[in-house]
Amino acid sequence: MPEKGALARSWSLMEASWEILLKNKILMIYPLVSLAFTAAIASFFFGPGVWAEEDPALHSQPLMIAFYLVMMFGFTFTSVAFCHEVMIAFSGEAVSVRRGFAFARRRIKAILLWSLFAGLVGLLIRNLEQRFGIVGKIVLRLTGVVWSVASVFAIQVMIREESANPLELLRKSSTTLRRNWKDNLVGYVGIGVVSAVIVGAFLVAVFVGISFVKPEMGPRGGIALNVTIGLLFLVAMVLASSLDSIFRCALYIYASEGVAPAPYDSNLMDGAWKVKKS
């Protein structure tokens, strides 16, 4: 079978993940729960003033950092519950929201430690990016990519393994990755390409819509329009992330058991990573 391009592969992954979500519609409750955590984390990093260079003291405000870490915990907790039920769905069993959250409660120590660990890594990378020049930022961005690749299976390992040590979870995630896709990885190929195309089309549509509609709506109507657009954009991003998480669960099963759960196939699994050209 000829190798698919990035866009075609991403589309196939999105279709397969969407099929799982549609067959188990109750899984959509998890993305809705995680929406608030995702919005809070995004506002922490990208909200006005949070990382303003004119006020570096904001970087270390205890309440802001505590808020961010609590949101990380909530997001990780929901992700563990979600991925646990996704793995149940792959086996053909009925999914359950209550069972997913009950499982996450049993992994509370691992979730807490991983949230603290991953949250501090994210804070460190983001903070250092603000303090260095362009070269330093490039190096730190690459460091962020390495971290993202190494931790790609952290949630799935947390579900299958009893260890609560975040370094052990990271090691097992990285080992699972290297064992199946070797050491020449340069990037993760998920549904990101399709997501980027959809988001781009969304932004173009929003820009065109605002240019025609907003002037006729008045100040209050304009605020309502902006809020609606923001919520729709956030929902779309959370849904895309959820579909990608479903694929990662399938990818982890393939990596650890050698079997691609339906509706995925081995070609999609084998093409999940960009590799260096030899």
Contacts in CASP RR format, 6 or more apart in sequence:
PFRMAT RR
TARGET T0000
AUTHOR 0000-0000-0000
METHOD contacts of the structure
MODEL  1
MPEKGALARSWSLMEASWEILLKNKILMIYPLVSLAFTAAIASFFFGPGV
WAEEDPALHSQPLMIAFYLVMMFGFTFTSVAFCHEVMIAFSGEAVSVRRG
FAFARRRIKAILLWSLFAGLVGLLIRNLEQRFGIVGKIVLRLTGVVWSVA
SVFAIQVMIREESANPLELLRKSSTTLRRNWKDNLVGYVGIGVVSAVIVG
AFLVAVFVGISFVKPEMGPRGGIALNVTIGLLFLVAMVLASSLDSIFRCA
LYIYASEGVAPAPYDSNLMDGAWKVKKS
1 267 0 8 1.000
3 271 0 8 1.000
4 12 0 8 1.000
4 267 0 8 1.000
6 189 0 8 1.000
6 193 0 8 1.000
7 193 0 8 1.000
7 194 0 8 1.000
7 197 0 8 1.000
9 189 0 8 1.000
9 190 0 8 1.000
9 193 0 8 1.000
9 268 0 8 1.000
9 271 0 8 1.000
10 189 0 8 1.000
10 190 0 8 1.000
10 191 0 8 1.000
10 192 0 8 1.000
10 193 0 8 1.000
10 194 0 8 1.000
10 195 0 8 1.000
11 194 0 8 1.000
12 268 0 8 1.000
13 190 0 8 1.000
13 191 0 8 1.000
13 194 0 8 1.000
13 243 0 8 1.000
13 244 0 8 1.000
13 247 0 8 1.000
13 264 0 8 1.000
13 268 0 8 1.000
14 191 0 8 1.000
14 194 0 8 1.000
14 195 0 8 1.000
14 243 0 8 1.000
15 263 0 8 1.000
16 247 0 8 1.000
16 250 0 8 1.000
16 263 0 8 1.000
16 264 0 8 1.000
16 268 0 8 1.000
17 191 0 8 1.000
17 243 0 8 1.000
17 244 0 8 1.000
17 246 0 8 1.000
17 247 0 8 1.000
17 250 0 8 1.000
18 243 0 8 1.000
19 263 0 8 1.000
20 27 0 8 1.000
20 86 0 8 1.000
20 89 0 8 1.000
20 90 0 8 1.000
20 246 0 8 1.000
20 263 0 8 1.000
21 27 0 8 1.000
21 28 0 8 1.000
21 242 0 8 1.000
21 243 0 8 1.000
21 246 0 8 1.000
23 89 0 8 1.000
24 85 0 8 1.000
24 89 0 8 1.000
24 94 0 8 1.000
24 95 0 8 1.000
26 95 0 8 1.000
26 96 0 8 1.000
26 97 0 8 1.000
27 82 0 8 1.000
27 85 0 8 1.000
27 86 0 8 1.000
27 89 0 8 1.000
27 95 0 8 1.000
27 242 0 8 1.000
28 242 0 8 1.000
29 97 0 8 1.000
30 78 0 8 1.000
30 81 0 8 1.000
30 82 0 8 1.000
30 85 0 8 1.000
30 97 0 8 1.000
30 242 0 8 1.000
31 82 0 8 1.000
31 238 0 8 1.000
31 239 0 8 1.000
31 241 0 8 1.000
31 242 0 8 1.000
33 78 0 8 1.000
34 74 0 8 1.000
34 75 0 8 1.000
34 78 0 8 1.000
34 79 0 8 1.000
34 82 0 8 1.000
34 238 0 8 1.000
34 242 0 8 1.000
35 234 0 8 1.000
35 235 0 8 1.000
35 238 0 8 1.000
37 71 0 8 1.000
37 72 0 8 1.000
37 74 0 8 1.000
37 75 0 8 1.000
37 78 0 8 1.000
38 75 0 8 1.000
38 234 0 8 1.000
38 237 0 8 1.000
38 238 0 8 1.000
38 241 0 8 1.000
39 234 0 8 1.000
40 67 0 8 1.000
40 68 0 8 1.000
40 71 0 8 1.000
41 68 0 8 1.000
41 71 0 8 1.000
41 72 0 8 1.000
41 75 0 8 1.000
42 234 0 8 1.000
43 50 0 8 1.000
44 50 0 8 1.000
44 64 0 8 1.000
44 67 0 8 1.000
44 68 0 8 1.000
44 71 0 8 1.000
45 51 0 8 1.000
45 126 0 8 1.000
49 55 0 8 1.000
49 58 0 8 1.000
50 58 0 8 1.000
50 64 0 8 1.000
51 58 0 8 1.000
51 59 0 8 1.000
51 126 0 8 1.000
51 130 0 8 1.000
52 58 0 8 1.000
53 130 0 8 1.000
56 130 0 8 1.000
58 64 0 8 1.000
59 127 0 8 1.000
59 130 0 8 1.000
65 123 0 8 1.000
68 119 0 8 1.000
68 123 0 8 1.000
69 115 0 8 1.000
69 116 0 8 1.000
69 119 0 8 1.000
69 120 0 8 1.000
72 115 0 8 1.000
72 116 0 8 1.000
72 118 0 8 1.000
72 119 0 8 1.000
73 111 0 8 1.000
73 112 0 8 1.000
73 115 0 8 1.000
73 116 0 8 1.000
74 115 0 8 1.000
75 115 0 8 1.000
76 111 0 8 1.000
76 114 0 8 1.000
76 115 0 8 1.000
76 118 0 8 1.000
76 155 0 8 1.000
77 104 0 8 1.000
77 108 0 8 1.000
77 111 0 8 1.000
77 115 0 8 1.000
78 104 0 8 1.000
79 155 0 8 1.000
79 245 0 8 1.000
80 103 0 8 1.000
80 104 0 8 1.000
80 107 0 8 1.000
80 111 0 8 1.000
80 155 0 8 1.000
80 158 0 8 1.000
80 159 0 8 1.000
81 97 0 8 1.000
81 100 0 8 1.000
81 101 0 8 1.000
81 103 0 8 1.000
81 104 0 8 1.000
82 100 0 8 1.000
82 242 0 8 1.000
82 245 0 8 1.000
83 155 0 8 1.000
83 156 0 8 1.000
83 159 0 8 1.000
83 245 0 8 1.000
83 248 0 8 1.000
83 249 0 8 1.000
84 99 0 8 1.000
84 100 0 8 1.000
84 103 0 8 1.000
84 104 0 8 1.000
84 159 0 8 1.000
85 95 0 8 1.000
85 96 0 8 1.000
85 97 0 8 1.000
85 99 0 8 1.000
85 100 0 8 1.000
86 95 0 8 1.000
86 245 0 8 1.000
86 246 0 8 1.000
86 249 0 8 1.000
87 156 0 8 1.000
87 159 0 8 1.000
87 249 0 8 1.000
87 253 0 8 1.000
88 94 0 8 1.000
88 95 0 8 1.000
88 96 0 8 1.000
88 99 0 8 1.000
89 95 0 8 1.000
90 249 0 8 1.000
90 250 0 8 1.000
90 253 0 8 1.000
90 261 0 8 1.000
90 262 0 8 1.000
103 159 0 8 1.000
104 111 0 8 1.000
107 158 0 8 1.000
107 159 0 8 1.000
107 164 0 8 1.000
109 164 0 8 1.000
110 158 0 8 1.000
110 163 0 8 1.000
110 164 0 8 1.000
110 166 0 8 1.000
110 169 0 8 1.000
111 158 0 8 1.000
113 164 0 8 1.000
113 165 0 8 1.000
113 166 0 8 1.000
114 154 0 8 1.000
114 158 0 8 1.000
114 166 0 8 1.000
114 169 0 8 1.000
116 166 0 8 1.000
117 166 0 8 1.000
117 167 0 8 1.000
117 170 0 8 1.000
118 151 0 8 1.000
118 154 0 8 1.000
118 166 0 8 1.000
121 147 0 8 1.000
122 147 0 8 1.000
125 140 0 8 1.000
125 143 0 8 1.000
125 144 0 8 1.000
125 147 0 8 1.000
128 136 0 8 1.000
128 140 0 8 1.000
129 136 0 8 1.000
129 137 0 8 1.000
129 140 0 8 1.000
129 141 0 8 1.000
132 139 0 8 1.000
132 140 0 8 1.000
145 187 0 8 1.000
148 188 0 8 1.000
149 177 0 8 1.000
149 185 0 8 1.000
149 187 0 8 1.000
149 188 0 8 1.000
150 170 0 8 1.000
150 173 0 8 1.000
150 174 0 8 1.000
150 177 0 8 1.000
151 170 0 8 1.000
151 173 0 8 1.000
151 174 0 8 1.000
152 173 0 8 1.000
152 177 0 8 1.000
152 188 0 8 1.000
152 248 0 8 1.000
153 172 0 8 1.000
153 173 0 8 1.000
153 176 0 8 1.000
153 177 0 8 1.000
153 248 0 8 1.000
153 251 0 8 1.000
153 252 0 8 1.000
153 255 0 8 1.000
154 169 0 8 1.000
154 170 0 8 1.000
154 173 0 8 1.000
155 245 0 8 1.000
155 248 0 8 1.000
156 173 0 8 1.000
156 248 0 8 1.000
156 249 0 8 1.000
156 252 0 8 1.000
157 169 0 8 1.000
157 172 0 8 1.000
157 173 0 8 1.000
157 176 0 8 1.000
157 252 0 8 1.000
158 169 0 8 1.000
160 256 0 8 1.000
161 168 0 8 1.000
161 169 0 8 1.000
161 172 0 8 1.000
163 169 0 8 1.000
163 172 0 8 1.000
176 252 0 8 1.000
176 255 0 8 1.000
176 256 0 8 1.000
177 185 0 8 1.000
177 255 0 8 1.000
178 185 0 8 1.000
179 255 0 8 1.000
180 254 0 8 1.000
180 255 0 8 1.000
181 272 0 8 1.000
181 273 0 8 1.000
181 275 0 8 1.000
182 275 0 8 1.000
184 275 0 8 1.000
184 276 0 8 1.000
184 278 0 8 1.000
185 273 0 8 1.000
185 274 0 8 1.000
185 275 0 8 1.000
186 274 0 8 1.000
186 275 0 8 1.000
186 276 0 8 1.000
187 273 0 8 1.000
187 274 0 8 1.000
188 272 0 8 1.000
188 273 0 8 1.000
188 274 0 8 1.000
189 271 0 8 1.000
189 272 0 8 1.000
189 273 0 8 1.000
189 274 0 8 1.000
190 244 0 8 1.000
190 247 0 8 1.000
190 272 0 8 1.000
191 240 0 8 1.000
191 243 0 8 1.000
191 244 0 8 1.000
191 247 0 8 1.000
192 240 0 8 1.000
192 244 0 8 1.000
195 237 0 8 1.000
195 240 0 8 1.000
195 244 0 8 1.000
198 236 0 8 1.000
198 240 0 8 1.000
199 233 0 8 1.000
199 236 0 8 1.000
199 237 0 8 1.000
202 232 0 8 1.000
202 233 0 8 1.000
202 236 0 8 1.000
206 229 0 8 1.000
206 233 0 8 1.000
210 225 0 8 1.000
210 229 0 8 1.000
213 225 0 8 1.000
214 221 0 8 1.000
214 222 0 8 1.000
214 225 0 8 1.000
217 224 0 8 1.000
217 225 0 8 1.000
247 264 0 8 1.000
250 260 0 8 1.000
250 261 0 8 1.000
250 264 0 8 1.000
250 269 0 8 1.000
251 269 0 8 1.000
251 272 0 8 1.000
253 259 0 8 1.000
253 260 0 8 1.000
253 261 0 8 1.000
254 260 0 8 1.000
254 261 0 8 1.000
254 264 0 8 1.000
254 266 0 8 1.000
254 269 0 8 1.000
255 269 0 8 1.000
260 266 0 8 1.000
260 268 0 8 1.000
260 269 0 8 1.000
END
